[in-house]
Amino acid sequence: MKKFGFRLMTLLLVACGNTAPTDTVESLVAHPDRLREIEQQCADDYAKMGAAECNAASEARHRLFIGNGPQYTPPKEAPKF
C-alpha cells in the first residue's frame, strides 16, 4: 500500500509540472523573427509543435498580411448595369 501511495504522489507531482509557455498571437505579431521560427517548426514537425502554437502562428501571419482594417460592407443599393 505504501508503494502505491508513493507512486500516486509521484504521478500527481509530475502531472502538475510546468508546461512550456506558448506564444500568443500578439507576441508573434510584435516579433516577426519568432513568427518565422514557429512557422518553420510547424512545417517541419506539426505533431511535436501542437495545434495551439501553429494556429497562433497562422493567425499572427494573417493579421500581419491582412491587418485589422475595416470589414467589407456591400452597398445598400444594388448596382445598375
VMD Tcl script that builds the backbone (N, CA, C; Angstrom):
set m [mol new atoms 243]
animate dup $m
set s [atomselect $m all]
$s set {name element resname resid chain x y z} {
  {N N MET 1 A 0.816 -1.192 0.000}
  {CA C MET 1 A 0.000 0.000 0.000}
  {C C MET 1 A 0.861 1.257 0.000}
  {N N LYS 2 A 1.992 1.222 0.716}
  {CA C LYS 2 A 2.861 2.389 0.763}
  {C C LYS 2 A 3.452 2.678 -0.614}
  {N N LYS 3 A 3.776 1.609 -1.348}
  {CA C LYS 3 A 4.336 1.789 -2.689}
  {C C LYS 3 A 3.306 2.440 -3.614}
  {N N PHE 4 A 2.055 2.013 -3.478}
  {CA C PHE 4 A 1.003 2.576 -4.306}
  {C C PHE 4 A 0.831 4.071 -4.023}
  {N N GLY 5 A 0.818 4.437 -2.757}
  {CA C GLY 5 A 0.685 5.843 -2.379}
  {C C GLY 5 A 1.853 6.678 -2.886}
  {N N PHE 6 A 3.059 6.128 -2.788}
  {CA C PHE 6 A 4.253 6.833 -3.279}
  {C C PHE 6 A 4.175 7.040 -4.791}
  {N N ARG 7 A 3.769 6.011 -5.499}
  {CA C ARG 7 A 3.653 6.116 -6.965}
  {C C ARG 7 A 2.571 7.116 -7.355}
  {N N LEU 8 A 1.475 7.095 -6.627}
  {CA C LEU 8 A 0.390 8.026 -6.909}
  {C C LEU 8 A 0.842 9.465 -6.669}
  {N N MET 9 A 1.541 9.685 -5.575}
  {CA C MET 9 A 2.033 11.025 -5.266}
  {C C MET 9 A 3.041 11.487 -6.318}
  {N N THR 10 A 3.906 10.618 -6.755}
  {CA C THR 10 A 4.881 10.951 -7.797}
  {C C THR 10 A 4.178 11.286 -9.097}
  {N N LEU 11 A 3.177 10.516 -9.449}
  {CA C LEU 11 A 2.422 10.769 -10.671}
  {C C LEU 11 A 1.727 12.124 -10.617}
  {N N LEU 12 A 1.154 12.454 -9.479}
  {CA C LEU 12 A 0.480 13.739 -9.330}
  {C C LEU 12 A 1.468 14.903 -9.445}
  {N N LEU 13 A 2.643 14.757 -8.875}
  {CA C LEU 13 A 3.642 15.816 -8.962}
  {C C LEU 13 A 4.139 16.010 -10.390}
  {N N VAL 14 A 4.297 14.921 -11.107}
  {CA C VAL 14 A 4.738 15.012 -12.500}
  {C C VAL 14 A 3.654 15.662 -13.350}
  {N N ALA 15 A 2.403 15.323 -13.103}
  {CA C ALA 15 A 1.294 15.883 -13.876}
  {C C ALA 15 A 1.126 17.376 -13.636}
  {N N CYS 16 A 1.543 17.850 -12.465}
  {CA C CYS 16 A 1.390 19.263 -12.131}
  {C C CYS 16 A 2.591 20.101 -12.565}
  {N N GLY 17 A 3.520 19.522 -13.276}
  {CA C GLY 17 A 4.718 20.244 -13.701}
  {C C GLY 17 A 4.378 21.375 -14.650}
  {N N ASN 18 A 5.272 22.335 -14.737}
  {CA C ASN 18 A 5.064 23.481 -15.623}
  {C C ASN 18 A 5.162 23.048 -17.077}
  {N N THR 19 A 4.261 23.570 -17.876}
  {CA C THR 19 A 4.315 23.301 -19.302}
  {C C THR 19 A 5.041 24.452 -19.985}
  {N N ALA 20 A 5.533 24.193 -21.162}
  {CA C ALA 20 A 6.242 25.229 -21.907}
  {C C ALA 20 A 5.240 26.318 -22.309}
  {N N PRO 21 A 5.572 27.567 -22.085}
  {CA C PRO 21 A 4.637 28.635 -22.449}
  {C C PRO 21 A 4.483 28.722 -23.973}
  {N N THR 22 A 3.275 28.972 -24.401}
  {CA C THR 22 A 3.041 29.137 -25.829}
  {C C THR 22 A 3.040 30.620 -26.161}
  {N N ASP 23 A 3.457 30.932 -27.342}
  {CA C ASP 23 A 3.460 32.318 -27.796}
  {C C ASP 23 A 2.040 32.732 -28.141}
  {N N THR 24 A 1.704 33.950 -27.797}
  {CA C THR 24 A 0.380 34.462 -28.139}
  {C C THR 24 A 0.435 35.092 -29.529}
  {N N VAL 25 A -0.727 35.311 -30.094}
  {CA C VAL 25 A -0.815 35.923 -31.415}
  {C C VAL 25 A -0.184 37.318 -31.381}
  {N N GLU 26 A -0.492 38.074 -30.323}
  {CA C GLU 26 A 0.027 39.440 -30.218}
  {C C GLU 26 A 1.547 39.459 -30.118}
  {N N SER 27 A 2.126 38.511 -29.363}
  {CA C SER 27 A 3.577 38.485 -29.239}
  {C C SER 27 A 4.232 38.082 -30.559}
  {N N LEU 28 A 3.584 37.199 -31.310}
  {CA C LEU 28 A 4.142 36.802 -32.605}
  {C C LEU 28 A 4.033 37.922 -33.634}
  {N N VAL 29 A 2.959 38.708 -33.569}
  {CA C VAL 29 A 2.826 39.853 -34.473}
  {C C VAL 29 A 3.912 40.878 -34.162}
  {N N ALA 30 A 4.218 41.048 -32.891}
  {CA C ALA 30 A 5.229 42.019 -32.485}
  {C C ALA 30 A 6.654 41.552 -32.792}
  {N N HIS 31 A 6.868 40.241 -32.922}
  {CA C HIS 31 A 8.204 39.693 -33.172}
  {C C HIS 31 A 8.176 38.792 -34.410}
  {N N PRO 32 A 8.318 39.372 -35.605}
  {CA C PRO 32 A 8.232 38.582 -36.837}
  {C C PRO 32 A 9.316 37.505 -36.960}
  {N N ASP 33 A 10.477 37.722 -36.356}
  {CA C ASP 33 A 11.522 36.696 -36.420}
  {C C ASP 33 A 11.081 35.429 -35.694}
  {N N ARG 34 A 10.473 35.613 -34.546}
  {CA C ARG 34 A 9.957 34.469 -33.785}
  {C C ARG 34 A 8.816 33.806 -34.549}
  {N N LEU 35 A 8.011 34.593 -35.220}
  {CA C LEU 35 A 6.909 34.054 -36.024}
  {C C LEU 35 A 7.450 33.145 -37.125}
  {N N ARG 36 A 8.482 33.600 -37.834}
  {CA C ARG 36 A 9.076 32.766 -38.888}
  {C C ARG 36 A 9.632 31.469 -38.312}
  {N N GLU 37 A 10.243 31.561 -37.139}
  {CA C GLU 37 A 10.804 30.381 -36.486}
  {C C GLU 37 A 9.713 29.372 -36.140}
  {N N ILE 38 A 8.615 29.858 -35.580}
  {CA C ILE 38 A 7.496 28.974 -35.217}
  {C C ILE 38 A 6.879 28.358 -36.466}
  {N N GLU 39 A 6.717 29.145 -37.525}
  {CA C GLU 39 A 6.147 28.616 -38.774}
  {C C GLU 39 A 7.032 27.516 -39.353}
  {N N GLN 40 A 8.341 27.697 -39.284}
  {CA C GLN 40 A 9.262 26.678 -39.798}
  {C C GLN 40 A 9.173 25.405 -38.957}
  {N N GLN 41 A 9.095 25.555 -37.652}
  {CA C GLN 41 A 8.979 24.391 -36.782}
  {C C GLN 41 A 7.659 23.660 -37.028}
  {N N CYS 42 A 6.594 24.396 -37.272}
  {CA C CYS 42 A 5.302 23.772 -37.578}
  {C C CYS 42 A 5.360 23.028 -38.906}
  {N N ALA 43 A 6.065 23.594 -39.868}
  {CA C ALA 43 A 6.191 22.930 -41.169}
  {C C ALA 43 A 7.033 21.660 -41.047}
  {N N ASP 44 A 8.041 21.694 -40.203}
  {CA C ASP 44 A 8.922 20.536 -40.044}
  {C C ASP 44 A 8.265 19.409 -39.254}
  {N N ASP 45 A 7.638 19.733 -38.132}
  {CA C ASP 45 A 7.063 18.698 -37.268}
  {C C ASP 45 A 5.823 19.243 -36.558}
  {N N TYR 46 A 4.688 19.176 -37.230}
  {CA C TYR 46 A 3.431 19.706 -36.695}
  {C C TYR 46 A 3.008 18.987 -35.418}
  {N N ALA 47 A 3.185 17.677 -35.386}
  {CA C ALA 47 A 2.751 16.900 -34.220}
  {C C ALA 47 A 3.521 17.306 -32.974}
  {N N LYS 48 A 4.787 17.589 -33.122}
  {CA C LYS 48 A 5.604 17.985 -31.971}
  {C C LYS 48 A 5.227 19.386 -31.481}
  {N N MET 49 A 4.951 20.298 -32.391}
  {CA C MET 49 A 4.633 21.678 -32.017}
  {C C MET 49 A 3.244 21.786 -31.390}
  {N N GLY 50 A 2.301 21.096 -31.926}
  {CA C GLY 50 A 0.944 21.152 -31.390}
  {C C GLY 50 A 0.085 22.157 -32.139}
  {N N ALA 51 A -1.188 21.926 -32.091}
  {CA C ALA 51 A -2.126 22.745 -32.853}
  {C C ALA 51 A -2.225 24.167 -32.320}
  {N N ALA 52 A -2.155 24.349 -31.006}
  {CA C ALA 52 A -2.331 25.681 -30.434}
  {C C ALA 52 A -1.241 26.634 -30.913}
  {N N GLU 53 A 0.002 26.179 -30.886}
  {CA C GLU 53 A 1.124 27.031 -31.289}
  {C C GLU 53 A 1.056 27.340 -32.792}
  {N N CYS 54 A 0.756 26.335 -33.594}
  {CA C CYS 54 A 0.699 26.534 -35.043}
  {C C CYS 54 A -0.494 27.395 -35.448}
  {N N ASN 55 A -1.617 27.246 -34.769}
  {CA C ASN 55 A -2.775 28.090 -35.057}
  {C C ASN 55 A -2.511 29.545 -34.681}
  {N N ALA 56 A -1.789 29.753 -33.579}
  {CA C ALA 56 A -1.430 31.120 -33.182}
  {C C ALA 56 A -0.518 31.746 -34.233}
  {N N ALA 57 A 0.427 30.964 -34.751}
  {CA C ALA 57 A 1.324 31.471 -35.792}
  {C C ALA 57 A 0.545 31.782 -37.068}
  {N N SER 58 A -0.411 30.954 -37.403}
  {CA C SER 58 A -1.221 31.187 -38.584}
  {C C SER 58 A -2.048 32.462 -38.453}
  {N N GLU 59 A -2.650 32.654 -37.289}
  {CA C GLU 59 A -3.448 33.860 -37.055}
  {C C GLU 59 A -2.568 35.109 -37.057}
  {N N ALA 60 A -1.365 34.997 -36.499}
  {CA C ALA 60 A -0.441 36.135 -36.494}
  {C C ALA 60 A -0.035 36.504 -37.913}
  {N N ARG 61 A 0.239 35.512 -38.751}
  {CA C ARG 61 A 0.601 35.779 -40.150}
  {C C ARG 61 A -0.572 36.433 -40.860}
  {N N HIS 62 A -1.778 35.958 -40.587}
  {CA C HIS 62 A -2.984 36.540 -41.188}
  {C C HIS 62 A -3.121 38.011 -40.807}
  {N N ARG 63 A -2.922 38.314 -39.535}
  {CA C ARG 63 A -3.034 39.703 -39.085}
  {C C ARG 63 A -1.950 40.581 -39.695}
  {N N LEU 64 A -0.744 40.047 -39.858}
  {CA C LEU 64 A 0.319 40.835 -40.476}
  {C C LEU 64 A 0.026 41.090 -41.950}
  {N N PHE 65 A -0.525 40.104 -42.634}
  {CA C PHE 65 A -0.772 40.212 -44.072}
  {C C PHE 65 A -2.023 41.028 -44.367}
  {N N ILE 66 A -3.127 40.701 -43.717}
  {CA C ILE 66 A -4.405 41.346 -43.973}
  {C C ILE 66 A -4.586 42.569 -43.091}
  {N N GLY 67 A -4.204 42.457 -41.843}
  {CA C GLY 67 A -4.385 43.553 -40.908}
  {C C GLY 67 A -5.737 43.489 -40.234}
  {N N ASN 68 A -6.015 44.472 -39.425}
  {CA C ASN 68 A -7.289 44.536 -38.720}
  {C C ASN 68 A -8.122 45.695 -39.241}
  {N N GLY 69 A -8.031 45.962 -40.509}
  {CA C GLY 69 A -8.736 47.082 -41.111}
  {C C GLY 69 A -10.234 46.894 -41.096}
  {N N PRO 70 A -10.946 47.862 -41.660}
  {CA C PRO 70 A -12.407 47.774 -41.671}
  {C C PRO 70 A -12.881 46.604 -42.541}
  {N N GLN 71 A -13.944 45.999 -42.120}
  {CA C GLN 71 A -14.514 44.887 -42.857}
  {C C GLN 71 A -15.297 45.417 -44.056}
  {N N TYR 72 A -15.381 44.615 -45.095}
  {CA C TYR 72 A -16.127 44.973 -46.294}
  {C C TYR 72 A -17.616 44.974 -45.994}
  {N N THR 73 A -18.276 46.040 -46.382}
  {CA C THR 73 A -19.736 46.095 -46.290}
  {C C THR 73 A -20.271 46.439 -47.675}
  {N N PRO 74 A -21.135 45.610 -48.196}
  {CA C PRO 74 A -21.661 45.870 -49.538}
  {C C PRO 74 A -22.548 47.101 -49.544}
  {N N PRO 75 A -22.676 47.743 -50.694}
  {CA C PRO 75 A -23.551 48.926 -50.774}
  {C C PRO 75 A -25.016 48.526 -50.551}
  {N N LYS 76 A -25.794 49.466 -50.065}
  {CA C LYS 76 A -27.206 49.183 -49.782}
  {C C LYS 76 A -28.019 49.025 -51.056}
  {N N GLU 77 A -27.655 49.764 -52.083}
  {CA C GLU 77 A -28.374 49.670 -53.356}
  {C C GLU 77 A -27.651 48.714 -54.284}
  {N N ALA 78 A -28.428 47.955 -55.016}
  {CA C ALA 78 A -27.851 47.051 -55.973}
  {C C ALA 78 A -27.252 47.828 -57.147}
  {N N PRO 79 A -26.154 47.381 -57.723}
  {CA C PRO 79 A -25.582 48.084 -58.858}
  {C C PRO 79 A -26.484 48.020 -60.082}
  {N N LYS 80 A -26.480 49.090 -60.879}
  {CA C LYS 80 A -27.314 49.118 -62.088}
  {C C LYS 80 A -26.387 48.928 -63.296}
  {N N PHE 81 A -26.696 47.925 -64.058}
  {CA C PHE 81 A -25.897 47.640 -65.245}
  {C C PHE 81 A -26.579 48.071 -66.496}
}
mol reanalyze $m
mol bondsrecalc $m
mol representation Tube
mol addrep $m
